[in-house]
Amino acid sequence: MRILVTGATGQVGRHLVAQLHEAGHDVRALTRDPAKADLPPGVRVVAGDLTDTATLGPAFEGVEGIHLITFGGDGFDDLTNGSEIIDLAEQHGIGRATVLGGWSPTSVENALMSSTIQWSILQPVEFMGNALEWAEEIRASRTVSMLAAYPSAIVHEADIASVAATALTEDGHEGRSYPLTGPEALTPRERTRILAEATGQDIAFVQLTEDGERARLRGYGYDDDYVEFGIQLATNPPDAAGVVLPTVEEVTGHPARTFTQWAQEHAGRFRATP
């Protein structure tokens, strides 16, 4: 099966490209800069920008299935040209699609739902890879400092990819929205402990006040609206954040990967260079 993966160099996209390629599918990977893609040999890397529909025609040619993301550009803003993208996919006879979505439909999802394409929407509660945002602080001071203390059922990016691969290549998943979690709900403090064990170093969790969290988020360059959104999320998390679901195993047939496994895979990112 010939499958186009958009967002192919992202956290989920890389896993999906590799899994589909290993399964013997004809994988086409879309990226804005093919020279920097660094994807497996045998994967055809094609140039295209989801924010500019006019660049996508050659990538869509001859494709049977497509994995879509809902954001693009340097700022990772929601795509506003979803209807154009889906119209183009229909024109090229693409019959099946998965979307890495969120909990609020975007233009891509809305257009796909009213199209003739068989679709499945993936809704991860939170990526395990979000912990990479802590890497710089851990390397510098062996601490993780934040306000949020609630448990989150974080999911491994490879499991999100596995659900996408299954939905793209097997029947029975059309018209389904799949909320995705890992096998356990962990607080930031618990994740910090797991990272300490994986890296073989002492890492302390520092509970911030709201003012401390504002300063931390501003330090990343976020504007005031995003800072206040972060405060609200930390103090009033969605009820679904800590609910563990069996979706990954039900769809793929294998248990969801643990954060311990993720931490072992990425331990080097959290160690200071000697």
C-alpha positions as protocol buffer text, in pm:
chain_id: "A"
residue {
  index: 1
  type: MET
  ca { x: 0 y: 0 z: 0 }
}
residue {
  index: 2
  type: ARG
  ca { x: 133 y: 347 z: -87 }
}
residue {
  index: 3
  type: ILE
  ca { x: 94 y: 578 z: 211 }
}
residue {
  index: 4
  type: LEU
  ca { x: 185 y: 944 z: 250 }
}
residue {
  index: 5
  type: VAL
  ca { x: 290 y: 1056 z: 598 }
}
residue {
  index: 6
  type: THR
  ca { x: 267 y: 1428 z: 665 }
}
residue {
  index: 7
  type: GLY
  ca { x: 456 y: 1561 z: 964 }
}
residue {
  index: 8
  type: ALA
  ca { x: 703 y: 1285 z: 880 }
}
residue {
  index: 9
  type: THR
  ca { x: 992 y: 1430 z: 1081 }
}
residue {
  index: 10
  type: GLY
  ca { x: 784 y: 1491 z: 1394 }
}
residue {
  index: 11
  type: GLN
  ca { x: 770 y: 1282 z: 1711 }
}
residue {
  index: 12
  type: VAL
  ca { x: 487 y: 1061 z: 1582 }
}
residue {
  index: 13
  type: GLY
  ca { x: 567 y: 1087 z: 1212 }
}
residue {
  index: 14
  type: ARG
  ca { x: 914 y: 936 z: 1242 }
}
residue {
  index: 15
  type: HIS
  ca { x: 776 y: 633 z: 1422 }
}
residue {
  index: 16
  type: LEU
  ca { x: 494 y: 594 z: 1171 }
}
residue {
  index: 17
  type: VAL
  ca { x: 729 y: 616 z: 871 }
}
residue {
  index: 18
  type: ALA
  ca { x: 956 y: 352 z: 1023 }
}
residue {
  index: 19
  type: GLN
  ca { x: 673 y: 116 z: 1120 }
}
residue {
  index: 20
  type: LEU
  ca { x: 504 y: 131 z: 780 }
}
residue {
  index: 21
  type: HIS
  ca { x: 835 y: 89 z: 600 }
}
residue {
  index: 22
  type: GLU
  ca { x: 931 y: -212 z: 813 }
}
residue {
  index: 23
  type: ALA
  ca { x: 590 y: -366 z: 737 }
}
residue {
  index: 24
  type: GLY
  ca { x: 667 y: -348 z: 365 }
}
residue {
  index: 25
  type: HIS
  ca { x: 450 y: -56 z: 262 }
}
residue {
  index: 26
  type: ASP
  ca { x: 551 y: 201 z: 0 }
}
residue {
  index: 27
  type: VAL
  ca { x: 603 y: 502 z: 226 }
}
residue {
  index: 28
  type: ARG
  ca { x: 618 y: 860 z: 104 }
}
residue {
  index: 29
  type: ALA
  ca { x: 727 y: 1117 z: 364 }
}
residue {
  index: 30
  type: LEU
  ca { x: 625 y: 1483 z: 335 }
}
residue {
  index: 31
  type: THR
  ca { x: 852 y: 1750 z: 480 }
}
residue {
  index: 32
  type: ARG
  ca { x: 932 y: 2112 z: 408 }
}
residue {
  index: 33
  type: ASP
  ca { x: 1305 y: 2037 z: 396 }
}
residue {
  index: 34
  type: PRO
  ca { x: 1387 y: 1690 z: 254 }
}
residue {
  index: 35
  type: ALA
  ca { x: 1762 y: 1747 z: 293 }
}
residue {
  index: 36
  type: LYS
  ca { x: 1722 y: 1742 z: 673 }
}
residue {
  index: 37
  type: ALA
  ca { x: 1470 y: 1458 z: 695 }
}
residue {
  index: 38
  type: ASP
  ca { x: 1710 y: 1178 z: 799 }
}
residue {
  index: 39
  type: LEU
  ca { x: 1456 y: 901 z: 740 }
}
residue {
  index: 40
  type: PRO
  ca { x: 1520 y: 529 z: 672 }
}
residue {
  index: 41
  type: PRO
  ca { x: 1671 y: 425 z: 336 }
}
residue {
  index: 42
  type: GLY
  ca { x: 1400 y: 327 z: 91 }
}
residue {
  index: 43
  type: VAL
  ca { x: 1155 y: 590 z: 212 }
}
residue {
  index: 44
  type: ARG
  ca { x: 1077 y: 843 z: -58 }
}
residue {
  index: 45
  type: VAL
  ca { x: 1103 y: 1192 z: 92 }
}
residue {
  index: 46
  type: VAL
  ca { x: 904 y: 1461 z: -90 }
}
residue {
  index: 47
  type: ALA
  ca { x: 893 y: 1837 z: -43 }
}
residue {
  index: 48
  type: GLY
  ca { x: 568 y: 2006 z: 49 }
}
residue {
  index: 49
  type: ASP
  ca { x: 417 y: 2255 z: 291 }
}
residue {
  index: 50
  type: LEU
  ca { x: 76 y: 2185 z: 441 }
}
residue {
  index: 51
  type: THR
  ca { x: 11 y: 2556 z: 476 }
}
residue {
  index: 52
  type: ASP
  ca { x: 41 y: 2593 z: 95 }
}
residue {
  index: 53
  type: THR
  ca { x: -193 y: 2349 z: -80 }
}
residue {
  index: 54
  type: ALA
  ca { x: -38 y: 2428 z: -418 }
}
residue {
  index: 55
  type: THR
  ca { x: 282 y: 2247 z: -311 }
}
residue {
  index: 56
  type: LEU
  ca { x: 108 y: 1917 z: -230 }
}
residue {
  index: 57
  type: GLY
  ca { x: -7 y: 1780 z: -566 }
}
residue {
  index: 58
  type: PRO
  ca { x: 306 y: 1576 z: -655 }
}
residue {
  index: 59
  type: ALA
  ca { x: 316 y: 1423 z: -306 }
}
residue {
  index: 60
  type: PHE
  ca { x: -49 y: 1311 z: -329 }
}
residue {
  index: 61
  type: GLU
  ca { x: -10 y: 1147 z: -669 }
}
residue {
  index: 62
  type: GLY
  ca { x: -75 y: 771 z: -661 }
}
residue {
  index: 63
  type: VAL
  ca { x: -129 y: 762 z: -284 }
}
residue {
  index: 64
  type: GLU
  ca { x: -386 y: 522 z: -134 }
}
residue {
  index: 65
  type: GLY
  ca { x: -372 y: 630 z: 229 }
}
residue {
  index: 66
  type: ILE
  ca { x: -257 y: 941 z: 410 }
}
residue {
  index: 67
  type: HIS
  ca { x: -165 y: 1037 z: 764 }
}
residue {
  index: 68
  type: LEU
  ca { x: -243 y: 1401 z: 837 }
}
residue {
  index: 69
  type: ILE
  ca { x: -152 y: 1653 z: 1102 }
}
residue {
  index: 70
  type: THR
  ca { x: -363 y: 1959 z: 1174 }
}
residue {
  index: 71
  type: PHE
  ca { x: -94 y: 2225 z: 1216 }
}
residue {
  index: 72
  type: GLY
  ca { x: 187 y: 2369 z: 1011 }
}
residue {
  index: 73
  type: GLY
  ca { x: 440 y: 2644 z: 961 }
}
residue {
  index: 74
  type: ASP
  ca { x: 711 y: 2762 z: 1198 }
}
residue {
  index: 75
  type: GLY
  ca { x: 456 y: 2856 z: 1462 }
}
residue {
  index: 76
  type: PHE
  ca { x: 271 y: 2521 z: 1452 }
}
residue {
  index: 77
  type: ASP
  ca { x: -58 y: 2706 z: 1410 }
}
residue {
  index: 78
  type: ASP
  ca { x: -379 y: 2521 z: 1323 }
}
residue {
  index: 79
  type: LEU
  ca { x: -417 y: 2482 z: 949 }
}
residue {
  index: 80
  type: THR
  ca { x: -688 y: 2698 z: 796 }
}
residue {
  index: 81
  type: ASN
  ca { x: -685 y: 2526 z: 456 }
}
residue {
  index: 82
  type: GLY
  ca { x: -819 y: 2190 z: 566 }
}
residue {
  index: 83
  type: SER
  ca { x: -1096 y: 2187 z: 307 }
}
residue {
  index: 84
  type: GLU
  ca { x: -843 y: 2250 z: 28 }
}
residue {
  index: 85
  type: ILE
  ca { x: -618 y: 1967 z: 150 }
}
residue {
  index: 86
  type: ILE
  ca { x: -906 y: 1720 z: 171 }
}
residue {
  index: 87
  type: ASP
  ca { x: -1044 y: 1826 z: -167 }
}
residue {
  index: 88
  type: LEU
  ca { x: -701 y: 1761 z: -316 }
}
residue {
  index: 89
  type: ALA
  ca { x: -686 y: 1419 z: -149 }
}
residue {
  index: 90
  type: GLU
  ca { x: -1026 y: 1328 z: -294 }
}
residue {
  index: 91
  type: GLN
  ca { x: -920 y: 1446 z: -639 }
}
residue {
  index: 92
  type: HIS
  ca { x: -621 y: 1210 z: -622 }
}
residue {
  index: 93
  type: GLY
  ca { x: -837 y: 916 z: -516 }
}
residue {
  index: 94
  type: ILE
  ca { x: -698 y: 880 z: -166 }
}
residue {
  index: 95
  type: GLY
  ca { x: -938 y: 646 z: 10 }
}
residue {
  index: 96
  type: ARG
  ca { x: -820 y: 627 z: 369 }
}
residue {
  index: 97
  type: ALA
  ca { x: -682 y: 880 z: 619 }
}
residue {
  index: 98
  type: THR
  ca { x: -575 y: 911 z: 979 }
}
residue {
  index: 99
  type: VAL
  ca { x: -543 y: 1244 z: 1158 }
}
residue {
  index: 100
  type: LEU
  ca { x: -332 y: 1331 z: 1459 }
}
residue {
  index: 101
  type: GLY
  ca { x: -592 y: 1554 z: 1615 }
}
residue {
  index: 102
  type: GLY
  ca { x: -674 y: 1713 z: 1944 }
}
residue {
  index: 103
  type: TRP
  ca { x: -986 y: 1746 z: 2150 }
}
residue {
  index: 104
  type: SER
  ca { x: -1128 y: 2034 z: 1943 }
}
residue {
  index: 105
  type: PRO
  ca { x: -1186 y: 1970 z: 1570 }
}
residue {
  index: 106
  type: THR
  ca { x: -980 y: 2175 z: 1326 }
}
residue {
  index: 107
  type: SER
  ca { x: -1042 y: 2260 z: 961 }
}
residue {
  index: 108
  type: VAL
  ca { x: -873 y: 1935 z: 857 }
}
residue {
  index: 109
  type: GLU
  ca { x: -1092 y: 1714 z: 1072 }
}
residue {
  index: 110
  type: ASN
  ca { x: -1411 y: 1901 z: 983 }
}
residue {
  index: 111
  type: ALA
  ca { x: -1339 y: 1869 z: 610 }
}
residue {
  index: 112
  type: LEU
  ca { x: -1244 y: 1504 z: 640 }
}
residue {
  index: 113
  type: MET
  ca { x: -1563 y: 1412 z: 824 }
}
residue {
  index: 114
  type: SER
  ca { x: -1775 y: 1544 z: 538 }
}
residue {
  index: 115
  type: SER
  ca { x: -1561 y: 1386 z: 265 }
}
residue {
  index: 116
  type: THR
  ca { x: -1578 y: 1049 z: 89 }
}
residue {
  index: 117
  type: ILE
  ca { x: -1251 y: 939 z: 251 }
}
residue {
  index: 118
  type: GLN
  ca { x: -1258 y: 674 z: 523 }
}
residue {
  index: 119
  type: TRP
  ca { x: -1113 y: 847 z: 829 }
}
residue {
  index: 120
  type: SER
  ca { x: -987 y: 774 z: 1178 }
}
residue {
  index: 121
  type: ILE
  ca { x: -894 y: 1045 z: 1428 }
}
residue {
  index: 122
  type: LEU
  ca { x: -625 y: 994 z: 1692 }
}
residue {
  index: 123
  type: GLN
  ca { x: -658 y: 1190 z: 2016 }
}
residue {
  index: 124
  type: PRO
  ca { x: -355 y: 1142 z: 2245 }
}
residue {
  index: 125
  type: VAL
  ca { x: -404 y: 1281 z: 2594 }
}
residue {
  index: 126
  type: GLU
  ca { x: -38 y: 1393 z: 2625 }
}
residue {
  index: 127
  type: PHE
  ca { x: 288 y: 1287 z: 2458 }
}
residue {
  index: 128
  type: MET
  ca { x: 555 y: 1124 z: 2672 }
}
residue {
  index: 129
  type: GLY
  ca { x: 791 y: 1332 z: 2460 }
}
residue {
  index: 130
  type: ASN
  ca { x: 672 y: 1648 z: 2634 }
}
residue {
  index: 131
  type: ALA
  ca { x: 924 y: 1556 z: 2902 }
}
residue {
  index: 132
  type: LEU
  ca { x: 1198 y: 1662 z: 2660 }
}
residue {
  index: 133
  type: GLU
  ca { x: 1107 y: 2018 z: 2757 }
}
residue {
  index: 134
  type: TRP
  ca { x: 1269 y: 1940 z: 3092 }
}
residue {
  index: 135
  type: ALA
  ca { x: 1599 y: 1824 z: 2944 }
}
residue {
  index: 136
  type: GLU
  ca { x: 1782 y: 2158 z: 2950 }
}
residue {
  index: 137
  type: GLU
  ca { x: 1699 y: 2221 z: 3316 }
}
residue {
  index: 138
  type: ILE
  ca { x: 1790 y: 1864 z: 3412 }
}
residue {
  index: 139
  type: ARG
  ca { x: 2126 y: 1889 z: 3236 }
}
residue {
  index: 140
  type: ALA
  ca { x: 2197 y: 2225 z: 3399 }
}
residue {
  index: 141
  type: SER
  ca { x: 2076 y: 2172 z: 3756 }
}
residue {
  index: 142
  type: ARG
  ca { x: 1933 y: 1820 z: 3788 }
}
residue {
  index: 143
  type: THR
  ca { x: 1592 y: 1961 z: 3875 }
}
residue {
  index: 144
  type: VAL
  ca { x: 1244 y: 1969 z: 3721 }
}
residue {
  index: 145
  type: SER
  ca { x: 1057 y: 2283 z: 3825 }
}
residue {
  index: 146
  type: MET
  ca { x: 689 y: 2337 z: 3754 }
}
residue {
  index: 147
  type: LEU
  ca { x: 348 y: 2414 z: 3903 }
}
residue {
  index: 148
  type: ALA
  ca { x: 150 y: 2117 z: 3765 }
}
residue {
  index: 149
  type: ALA
  ca { x: 122 y: 1822 z: 4002 }
}
residue {
  index: 150
  type: TYR
  ca { x: -168 y: 1627 z: 3852 }
}
residue {
  index: 151
  type: PRO
  ca { x: -134 y: 1274 z: 3708 }
}
residue {
  index: 152
  type: SER
  ca { x: -146 y: 1242 z: 3329 }
}
residue {
  index: 153
  type: ALA
  ca { x: -192 y: 920 z: 3131 }
}
residue {
  index: 154
  type: ILE
  ca { x: 90 y: 1010 z: 2891 }
}
residue {
  index: 155
  type: VAL
  ca { x: 128 y: 800 z: 2577 }
}
residue {
  index: 156
  type: HIS
  ca { x: 439 y: 689 z: 2387 }
}
residue {
  index: 157
  type: GLU
  ca { x: 466 y: 842 z: 2041 }
}
residue {
  index: 158
  type: ALA
  ca { x: 539 y: 498 z: 1893 }
}
residue {
  index: 159
  type: ASP
  ca { x: 202 y: 377 z: 2021 }
}
residue {
  index: 160
  type: ILE
  ca { x: 24 y: 667 z: 1855 }
}
residue {
  index: 161
  type: ALA
  ca { x: 204 y: 569 z: 1535 }
}
residue {
  index: 162
  type: SER
  ca { x: 106 y: 205 z: 1579 }
}
residue {
  index: 163
  type: VAL
  ca { x: -262 y: 297 z: 1604 }
}
residue {
  index: 164
  type: ALA
  ca { x: -227 y: 513 z: 1291 }
}
residue {
  index: 165
  type: ALA
  ca { x: -52 y: 233 z: 1103 }
}
residue {
  index: 166
  type: THR
  ca { x: -324 y: -14 z: 1198 }
}
residue {
  index: 167
  type: ALA
  ca { x: -607 y: 220 z: 1099 }
}
residue {
  index: 168
  type: LEU
  ca { x: -441 y: 298 z: 766 }
}
residue {
  index: 169
  type: THR
  ca { x: -372 y: -61 z: 665 }
}
residue {
  index: 170
  type: GLU
  ca { x: -656 y: -264 z: 817 }
}
residue {
  index: 171
  type: ASP
  ca { x: -1032 y: -249 z: 778 }
}
residue {
  index: 172
  type: GLY
  ca { x: -1276 y: -169 z: 1055 }
}
residue {
  index: 173
  type: HIS
  ca { x: -1145 y: 164 z: 1178 }
}
residue {
  index: 174
  type: GLU
  ca { x: -1330 y: 405 z: 953 }
}
residue {
  index: 175
  type: GLY
  ca { x: -1534 y: 676 z: 1124 }
}
residue {
  index: 176
  type: ARG
  ca { x: -1367 y: 613 z: 1459 }
}
residue {
  index: 177
  type: SER
  ca { x: -1213 y: 862 z: 1699 }
}
residue {
  index: 178
  type: TYR
  ca { x: -951 y: 700 z: 1922 }
}
residue {
  index: 179
  type: PRO
  ca { x: -857 y: 867 z: 2252 }
}
residue {
  index: 180
  type: LEU
  ca { x: -508 y: 738 z: 2333 }
}
residue {
  index: 181
  type: THR
  ca { x: -327 y: 702 z: 2665 }
}
residue {
  index: 182
  type: GLY
  ca { x: -37 y: 514 z: 2812 }
}
residue {
  index: 183
  type: PRO
  ca { x: -77 y: 230 z: 3065 }
}
residue {
  index: 184
  type: GLU
  ca { x: -52 y: 448 z: 3377 }
}
residue {
  index: 185
  type: ALA
  ca { x: -120 y: 801 z: 3495 }
}
residue {
  index: 186
  type: LEU
  ca { x: 192 y: 967 z: 3635 }
}
residue {
  index: 187
  type: THR
  ca { x: 249 y: 1298 z: 3809 }
}
residue {
  index: 188
  type: PRO
  ca { x: 546 y: 1515 z: 3708 }
}
residue {
  index: 189
  type: ARG
  ca { x: 715 y: 1415 z: 4032 }
}
residue {
  index: 190
  type: GLU
  ca { x: 677 y: 1046 z: 3944 }
}
residue {
  index: 191
  type: ARG
  ca { x: 810 y: 1105 z: 3593 }
}
residue {
  index: 192
  type: THR
  ca { x: 1106 y: 1289 z: 3742 }
}
residue {
  index: 193
  type: ARG
  ca { x: 1185 y: 987 z: 3959 }
}
residue {
  index: 194
  type: ILE
  ca { x: 1167 y: 755 z: 3657 }
}
residue {
  index: 195
  type: LEU
  ca { x: 1399 y: 982 z: 3459 }
}
residue {
  index: 196
  type: ALA
  ca { x: 1643 y: 980 z: 3751 }
}
residue {
  index: 197
  type: GLU
  ca { x: 1646 y: 601 z: 3750 }
}
residue {
  index: 198
  type: ALA
  ca { x: 1687 y: 584 z: 3373 }
}
residue {
  index: 199
  type: THR
  ca { x: 1974 y: 831 z: 3366 }
}
residue {
  index: 200
  type: GLY
  ca { x: 2149 y: 712 z: 3682 }
}
residue {
  index: 201
  type: GLN
  ca { x: 2156 y: 1057 z: 3838 }
}
residue {
  index: 202
  type: ASP
  ca { x: 1978 y: 1241 z: 4116 }
}
residue {
  index: 203
  type: ILE
  ca { x: 1700 y: 1466 z: 3981 }
}
residue {
  index: 204
  type: ALA
  ca { x: 1484 y: 1669 z: 4222 }
}
residue {
  index: 205
  type: PHE
  ca { x: 1129 y: 1781 z: 4153 }
}
residue {
  index: 206
  type: VAL
  ca { x: 1065 y: 2144 z: 4254 }
}
residue {
  index: 207
  type: GLN
  ca { x: 703 y: 2246 z: 4308 }
}
residue {
  index: 208
  type: LEU
  ca { x: 658 y: 2604 z: 4187 }
}
residue {
  index: 209
  type: THR
  ca { x: 407 y: 2864 z: 4299 }
}
residue {
  index: 210
  type: GLU
  ca { x: 181 y: 3026 z: 4041 }
}
residue {
  index: 211
  type: ASP
  ca { x: 414 y: 3326 z: 4022 }
}
residue {
  index: 212
  type: GLY
  ca { x: 710 y: 3093 z: 3978 }
}
residue {
  index: 213
  type: GLU
  ca { x: 529 y: 2913 z: 3698 }
}
residue {
  index: 214
  type: ARG
  ca { x: 455 y: 3242 z: 3526 }
}
residue {
  index: 215
  type: ALA
  ca { x: 823 y: 3330 z: 3537 }
}
residue {
  index: 216
  type: ARG
  ca { x: 918 y: 2987 z: 3401 }
}
residue {
  index: 217
  type: LEU
  ca { x: 677 y: 3009 z: 3108 }
}
residue {
  index: 218
  type: ARG
  ca { x: 780 y: 3366 z: 3026 }
}
residue {
  index: 219
  type: GLY
  ca { x: 1138 y: 3241 z: 3021 }
}
residue {
  index: 220
  type: TYR
  ca { x: 1043 y: 3024 z: 2722 }
}
residue {
  index: 221
  type: GLY
  ca { x: 920 y: 3336 z: 2542 }
}
residue {
  index: 222
  type: TYR
  ca { x: 547 y: 3264 z: 2574 }
}
residue {
  index: 223
  type: ASP
  ca { x: 307 y: 3558 z: 2562 }
}
residue {
  index: 224
  type: ASP
  ca { x: 76 y: 3648 z: 2850 }
}
residue {
  index: 225
  type: ASP
  ca { x: -226 y: 3466 z: 2706 }
}
residue {
  index: 226
  type: TYR
  ca { x: -33 y: 3140 z: 2679 }
}
residue {
  index: 227
  type: VAL
  ca { x: 116 y: 3190 z: 3026 }
}
residue {
  index: 228
  type: GLU
  ca { x: -229 y: 3224 z: 3180 }
}
residue {
  index: 229
  type: PHE
  ca { x: -351 y: 2924 z: 2980 }
}
residue {
  index: 230
  type: GLY
  ca { x: -62 y: 2727 z: 3132 }
}
residue {
  index: 231
  type: ILE
  ca { x: -161 y: 2836 z: 3483 }
}
residue {
  index: 232
  type: GLN
  ca { x: -521 y: 2730 z: 3426 }
}
residue {
  index: 233
  type: LEU
  ca { x: -415 y: 2393 z: 3288 }
}
residue {
  index: 234
  type: ALA
  ca { x: -183 y: 2330 z: 3581 }
}
residue {
  index: 235
  type: THR
  ca { x: -442 y: 2421 z: 3842 }
}
residue {
  index: 236
  type: ASN
  ca { x: -756 y: 2293 z: 3666 }
}
residue {
  index: 237
  type: PRO
  ca { x: -655 y: 1997 z: 3449 }
}
residue {
  index: 238
  type: PRO
  ca { x: -917 y: 1827 z: 3232 }
}
residue {
  index: 239
  type: ASP
  ca { x: -1084 y: 1527 z: 3391 }
}
residue {
  index: 240
  type: ALA
  ca { x: -964 y: 1305 z: 3105 }
}
residue {
  index: 241
  type: ALA
  ca { x: -596 y: 1376 z: 3176 }
}
residue {
  index: 242
  type: GLY
  ca { x: -556 y: 1102 z: 3436 }
}
residue {
  index: 243
  type: VAL
  ca { x: -791 y: 839 z: 3292 }
}
residue {
  index: 244
  type: VAL
  ca { x: -610 y: 533 z: 3156 }
}
residue {
  index: 245
  type: LEU
  ca { x: -776 y: 379 z: 2851 }
}
residue {
  index: 246
  type: PRO
  ca { x: -714 y: 41 z: 2681 }
}
residue {
  index: 247
  type: THR
  ca { x: -739 y: 182 z: 2328 }
}
residue {
  index: 248
  type: VAL
  ca { x: -379 y: 121 z: 2219 }
}
residue {
  index: 249
  type: GLU
  ca { x: -393 y: -250 z: 2302 }
}
residue {
  index: 250
  type: GLU
  ca { x: -746 y: -290 z: 2164 }
}
residue {
  index: 251
  type: VAL
  ca { x: -647 y: -143 z: 1828 }
}
residue {
  index: 252
  type: THR
  ca { x: -292 y: -276 z: 1787 }
}
residue {
  index: 253
  type: GLY
  ca { x: -295 y: -598 z: 1987 }
}
residue {
  index: 254
  type: HIS
  ca { x: 7 y: -501 z: 2198 }
}
residue {
  index: 255
  type: PRO
  ca { x: 16 y: -335 z: 2542 }
}
residue {
  index: 256
  type: ALA
  ca { x: 87 y: 36 z: 2555 }
}
residue {
  index: 257
  type: ARG
  ca { x: 452 y: 123 z: 2618 }
}
residue {
  index: 258
  type: THR
  ca { x: 547 y: 257 z: 2962 }
}
residue {
  index: 259
  type: PHE
  ca { x: 716 y: 584 z: 3052 }
}
residue {
  index: 260
  type: THR
  ca { x: 999 y: 378 z: 3197 }
}
residue {
  index: 261
  type: GLN
  ca { x: 1063 y: 242 z: 2848 }
}
residue {
  index: 262
  type: TRP
  ca { x: 1045 y: 590 z: 2697 }
}
residue {
  index: 263
  type: ALA
  ca { x: 1288 y: 725 z: 2959 }
}
residue {
  index: 264
  type: GLN
  ca { x: 1538 y: 447 z: 2888 }
}
residue {
  index: 265
  type: GLU
  ca { x: 1518 y: 519 z: 2515 }
}
residue {
  index: 266
  type: HIS
  ca { x: 1586 y: 890 z: 2565 }
}
residue {
  index: 267
  type: ALA
  ca { x: 1812 y: 887 z: 2871 }
}
residue {
  index: 268
  type: GLY
  ca { x: 2104 y: 1041 z: 2683 }
}
residue {
  index: 269
  type: ARG
  ca { x: 1904 y: 1357 z: 2617 }
}
residue {
  index: 270
  type: PHE
  ca { x: 1890 y: 1427 z: 2991 }
}
residue {
  index: 271
  type: ARG
  ca { x: 2255 y: 1370 z: 3083 }
}
residue {
  index: 272
  type: ALA
  ca { x: 2498 y: 1659 z: 3097 }
}
residue {
  index: 273
  type: THR
  ca { x: 2787 y: 1637 z: 2850 }
}
residue {
  index: 274
  type: PRO
  ca { x: 3105 y: 1547 z: 3042 }
}
